[in-house]
Amino acid sequence: MSHRAAILAYLTQAGLSTPHANDHINLLLQEHAHELAEQQRDWADSLGTTPTQQAITSVIREAADLIDPATTQEPPR
């Protein structure tokens, strides 16, 4: 059983309808993805300015944008 299925089973046993439980799980996953992406962006911002560090920053930001595209931000210029 997947983690999502286990959580869904728990929430439905607690009285939530399946659609409501799925909505709740999706909201929690979106919040977690947003927080993770923000942490990655903050970390990328803390790196230096050497060419290697800039390349690393670019990769980190691209990964954060894949995790949480709703909050994709343009890098400072």
HELIX and SHEET records of a PDB file:
HELIX    1   1 HIS A    3  GLN A   13  1                                  11    
HELIX    2   2 THR A   18  SER A   46  1                                  29    
HELIX    3   3 PRO A   51  ILE A   67  1                                  17    
HELIX    4   4 PRO A   69  THR A   71  5                                   3    
END                                                                             
